[in-house]
Amino acid sequence: MARAVAYVRQVTVDPAEIVRAIVVASCALALIAAGQALPF
């Protein structure tokens, strides 16, 4: 049981990472919508 609890604590995602991913994805979509190629 302790191993399962430790695994769940390790898997949880930081809310800041989710926000960062949304910001990056929205910037990429804005570049695509503007007709420019992505810089990477």
Residue pairs with C-beta under 8 A, 6 or more apart in sequence:
28 38
31 37
31 38
31 39
32 38
